[in-house]
């Protein structure tokens, strides 16, 4: 008989450190630029907004539990079979489903040193054991991952491009990683920032998924599509894995406004192209300007940069964070990702970007 006087979580749950998102506010300032969550400064497609508003007249009806309109739009634009696509309440839900379906006590999942913090949480919540491998110069080390694989390994979680580093793994290395994994190990390619990458040797994972039974690719509408508030993600995977996920997911896990807005956003690739072009221009400008101030910026292929500060009194990341916040610029502290002396900055609007450059110029010139 359980003698406890209150409900008690199973062992290990209360030892999990909760995920903490980037801060949003900066005191009582009238104008604040939030550059902590990698949101697009261009916002969503006008077509997505129209679709969202059009859904308001039928809110009494349950959404399509199969997400057909959204899966069809993704399949059409990406050239995929809709049967291999599953949509979820953000890619986080889909990653959680994978962990809960394929991990249990005694199972291991490999993650990288600076990978998405949610992986560790989901692995532990499923009862599995996270195995963290080091990165090399802020880049995923494929050999380190392979060296950590044992008979207990069931999943390898890989963010590509990485967050908060902004670096990426070339497709040749991804193929080599997969080729050397045991066939029962699932390779999860989390490609949340894939749309921003403009490198000939990068591939989000579609080809690898199509040719194998143990690879999946996750994507999101929260970044370049500008629909972070609606929480829409999708996964492309082998039919067996999609079938297993469908059996345990919530029956109506995406609401109707999100389904319709997501489908409209996916089909408006012109808006996506404009967002990517804005990012390409300002990613280069901001990186060059901050480097000229004597700050180290990790070369990025995403819509954010990792800024490293001098290790001396008054000029560390924490000091810069306080100063920038006082000026109305909210960046992301990334000590929890293994970078105690760095800040991650989303590439924002022209005003936001030039404002951060001016503020950091003043900060670095202070005695």
C-alpha positions in Angstrom: 0.0 0.0 0.0 1.3 3.5 -0.9 1.7 5.5 2.3 2.2 8.8 0.5 -0.2 11.6 1.5 -0.2 13.2 -1.9 0.2 12.3 -5.6 3.9 11.7 -6.4 5.4 11.8 -9.9 7.4 8.7 -10.9 11.1 8.8 -10.1 13.2 11.1 -12.1 10.5 13.5 -13.3 11.1 16.2 -10.7 14.9 16.0 -11.5 14.2 17.3 -15.1 15.1 20.9 -15.6 12.1 22.6 -17.3 12.6 24.3 -20.7 13.0 28.1 -20.3 12.2 30.1 -23.5 13.9 33.4 -24.4 12.7 36.4 -22.4 10.2 38.8 -24.0 10.2 42.0 -22.0 12.6 44.8 -21.1 11.2 46.7 -18.2 8.8 49.6 -18.8 10.3 50.7 -22.2 7.8 51.8 -24.8 9.7 50.2 -27.7 11.2 46.8 -27.3 12.7 44.6 -30.0 12.4 40.9 -29.1 15.3 39.1 -30.7 15.4 36.1 -28.4 13.2 33.5 -30.1 14.3 33.5 -33.8 10.9 34.8 -35.1 10.8 36.3 -38.6 10.6 40.1 -38.8 8.4 39.9 -41.9 5.6 38.1 -40.1 3.3 35.5 -41.7 2.1 35.5 -45.3 -1.0 37.7 -45.9 -2.6 34.6 -47.3 -2.1 32.8 -44.0 -3.7 35.7 -42.1 -6.7 35.6 -44.5 -7.0 31.8 -44.0 -6.8 32.2 -40.3 -9.5 34.8 -40.2 -11.8 32.9 -42.5 -11.8 30.0 -40.0 -13.4 32.1 -37.4 -16.9 31.4 -38.7 -16.8 27.6 -37.9 -15.1 27.4 -34.5 -17.9 25.1 -33.2 -16.7 22.3 -35.5 -13.9 19.9 -34.6 -10.8 20.2 -36.9 -9.9 17.5 -39.4 -8.1 14.9 -37.3 -6.1 13.8 -40.2 -4.9 17.3 -41.1 -5.5 16.6 -44.8 -5.5 20.2 -46.1 -2.1 20.8 -44.4 -0.5 17.5 -45.3 -1.6 18.0 -48.9 -0.2 21.5 -49.1 3.2 20.3 -47.7 3.2 17.3 -50.0 2.4 19.5 -53.0 5.1 22.0 -52.4 7.8 19.7 -51.1 7.1 16.9 -53.6 6.3 14.2 -51.0 3.7 11.5 -50.4 1.2 12.9 -47.9 1.0 9.4 -46.4 4.5 9.9 -45.1 3.7 13.2 -43.4 2.3 13.7 -39.9 1.5 17.1 -38.5 1.6 18.1 -34.9 1.3 20.9 -32.3 4.7 22.2 -33.2 7.7 20.0 -34.0 8.1 19.6 -30.2 5.0 17.4 -30.0 6.4 15.2 -32.8 9.8 14.8 -31.1 8.1 14.0 -27.9 6.0 11.3 -29.6 9.2 9.7 -31.0 10.8 9.6 -27.6 7.8 8.1 -25.9 7.2 5.5 -28.6 10.8 4.3 -29.0 12.4 4.9 -25.7 12.0 3.3 -22.3 14.0 2.4 -19.2 17.4 1.1 -20.2 17.3 2.7 -23.6 19.7 5.5 -24.7 19.4 8.4 -27.1 22.4 10.3 -28.3 22.3 14.1 -28.3 25.0 16.7 -28.9 26.6 19.1 -26.5 24.9 22.3 -27.8 21.7 20.6 -29.2 18.1 21.6 -28.6 17.4 21.4 -24.8 14.1 19.8 -25.4 15.7 16.6 -26.5 17.1 15.9 -23.0 13.7 16.7 -21.4 11.8 14.4 -23.7 14.3 11.5 -23.4 14.2 11.7 -19.6 10.4 12.0 -19.6 10.1 8.8 -21.6 12.3 7.0 -19.1 15.3 6.8 -21.3 18.9 7.9 -20.8 20.4 10.9 -22.7 24.0 10.4 -23.8 25.6 13.7 -24.6 28.6 13.9 -27.0 30.9 16.9 -27.4 30.9 19.1 -30.5 34.0 20.3 -32.2 34.5 24.0 -32.6 30.7 24.5 -32.2 30.0 22.0 -34.9 28.4 18.5 -34.6 31.1 15.8 -34.6 29.8 12.8 -36.5 32.5 10.6 -35.2 31.7 11.5 -31.6 28.1 10.5 -32.2 29.1 7.2 -33.7 31.5 6.5 -30.8 28.6 6.9 -28.3 26.3 4.4 -30.0 25.9 1.2 -28.1 23.4 -1.8 -28.2 21.2 0.3 -25.9 20.9 3.2 -28.4 17.5 3.7 -30.0 17.6 7.3 -31.3 20.1 9.9 -32.4 18.7 13.4 -32.2 20.5 15.9 -34.5 19.6 19.5 -35.0 20.8 20.6 -38.5 21.4 23.5 -38.7 22.3 23.8 -35.1 20.7 26.0 -32.5 22.2 28.2 -30.9 25.4 27.7 -32.9 24.0 28.4 -36.4 26.4 25.9 -37.9 25.5 22.9 -40.1 26.5 19.4 -41.0 27.1 18.8 -44.7 25.0 16.2 -46.3 27.9 13.9 -47.0 28.6 13.7 -43.3 24.9 13.0 -42.6 24.9 10.1 -45.0 28.1 8.7 -43.5 26.5 9.0 -40.0 23.4 7.1 -41.1 25.4 4.5 -43.0 27.3 3.6 -39.8 24.3 3.5 -37.5 22.7 0.1 -36.7 19.4 -0.3 -38.6 17.3 -0.3 -35.4 18.5 3.2 -34.5 16.3 6.1 -35.6 18.2 9.1 -37.0 16.1 12.2 -36.2 17.0 15.2 -38.4 15.5 18.3 -36.8 15.6 20.8 -39.7 13.7 23.7 -38.1 15.9 26.3 -39.9 16.4 24.5 -43.2 14.7 27.1 -45.3 17.3 29.7 -44.4 20.3 27.6 -45.5 22.0 28.6 -48.8 24.8 26.0 -49.1 25.3 23.6 -51.9 26.4 20.8 -49.6 23.4 21.0 -47.3 20.2 18.8 -47.5 17.4 18.9 -44.9 16.9 15.1 -45.1 14.2 14.4 -47.5 16.3 12.2 -49.8 17.7 10.2 -46.9 14.2 9.6 -45.4 12.9 8.5 -48.7 15.5 5.9 -49.1 15.5 4.4 -45.6 13.4 2.9 -42.9 15.1 4.5 -39.9 15.4 8.2 -40.7 12.9 11.0 -40.0 12.9 14.7 -40.7 11.1 17.3 -38.6 10.2 20.8 -39.7 8.3 23.8 -38.3 6.1 26.7 -39.3 7.3 28.7 -36.4 10.4 30.3 -38.1 10.5 31.4 -41.7 6.7 30.9 -42.1 6.0 33.3 -39.2 3.3 31.1 -37.5 5.0 30.6 -34.1 1.8 31.5 -32.3 -0.2 28.7 -34.0 2.3 25.8 -33.0 2.5 23.8 -36.3 5.1 21.3 -37.1 5.4 18.3 -39.4 7.5 15.2 -39.7 8.4 13.2 -42.9 9.2 9.6 -42.2 8.8 5.9 -43.2 5.2 4.6 -43.1 5.9 2.3 -40.2 7.1 5.2 -38.0 4.3 7.5 -39.1 1.8 4.7 -38.3 3.2 4.2 -34.8 3.0 7.9 -34.1 -0.6 8.2 -35.4 -1.6 5.5 -32.9 -0.6 7.5 -29.9 -1.0 11.1 -30.8 -3.9 13.2 -29.8 -7.0 12.8 -32.0 -7.3 16.6 -32.9 -3.8 17.8 -32.2 -4.0 20.8 -34.6 -6.8 23.4 -34.6 -8.6 24.4 -37.7 -7.2 28.0 -37.9 -3.7 26.6 -37.7 -4.4 23.9 -40.4 -5.8 26.5 -42.9 -3.2 29.2 -42.1 -0.4 26.6 -42.4 -1.6 25.3 -45.8 -1.8 28.9 -47.1 1.6 29.8 -45.8 3.2 26.7 -47.3 1.8 27.5 -50.7 3.0 31.2 -50.6 6.7 30.4 -51.3 7.1 34.0 -52.6 6.7 35.2 -49.1 9.2 32.6 -47.9 11.7 33.8 -50.5 11.3 37.4 -49.3 11.9 36.4 -45.7 15.0 34.5 -46.7 16.4 37.3 -48.8 15.9 39.8 -46.0 17.8 37.4 -43.7 20.6 36.9 -46.1 21.3 40.6 -46.4 21.1 41.4 -42.7 22.9 38.2 -41.5 25.9 39.3 -43.4 25.7 43.0 -42.4 25.2 42.3 -38.7 27.9 39.7 -38.6 30.4 42.0 -40.3 29.5 45.0 -38.1 29.8 43.1 -34.8 33.1 41.4 -35.9 34.5 44.9 -36.6 33.8 45.8 -33.0 36.1 43.0 -31.8 33.3 40.6 -31.0 33.5 37.0 -32.2 30.5 35.8 -34.2 30.1 32.1 -35.0 29.5 31.9 -38.8 25.8 31.1 -39.2 23.5 29.7 -42.0 20.3 30.4 -40.0 18.3 33.5 -39.0 20.3 34.1 -35.9 23.9 34.6 -34.8 25.9 33.5 -31.7 27.9 36.5 -30.3 30.8 35.8 -28.0 32.0 38.5 -25.6 35.4 39.2 -24.1 36.2 37.4 -20.9 36.9 40.5 -18.8 35.0 42.6 -16.2 32.3 44.8 -17.6 32.4 43.3 -21.1 31.0 39.8 -20.6 27.8 38.5 -22.0 25.8 39.1 -18.8 27.0 42.8 -18.9 26.0 43.1 -22.5 22.6 41.5 -21.9 21.8 44.0 -19.2 22.9 47.0 -21.3 21.0 45.8 -24.4 17.9 45.2 -22.4 18.1 48.7 -21.0 18.2 49.9 -24.6 15.1 47.9 -25.5 16.9 45.0 -27.3 16.1 41.5 -25.9 18.6 38.8 -26.9 18.9 35.2 -25.7 21.3 34.2 -23.0 22.6 30.7 -23.8 24.5 29.6 -20.7 22.1 26.6 -20.5 23.4 25.6 -24.0 27.0 25.6 -22.9 27.8 29.2 -23.8 28.0 31.2 -20.6 29.7 34.1 -22.3 27.6 34.5 -25.4 24.3 35.8 -26.5 22.1 34.6 -29.4 20.6 37.3 -31.6 17.8 36.8 -34.0 18.2 38.7 -37.3 15.3 41.2 -37.0 14.0 44.2 -38.8 16.3 46.9 -40.2 15.6 49.1 -37.2 16.2 46.2 -34.8 19.5 45.2 -36.5 20.9 48.7 -36.8 19.8 49.4 -33.2 21.7 46.4 -31.8 24.8 47.4 -33.8 24.7 50.9 -32.4 24.0 49.7 -28.8 26.9 47.2 -28.9 29.2 49.8 -30.4 28.4 52.0 -27.4 28.8 49.1 -25.0 32.2 48.1 -26.4 33.5 51.7 -26.3 32.6 52.2 -22.7 35.5 52.2 -20.3 
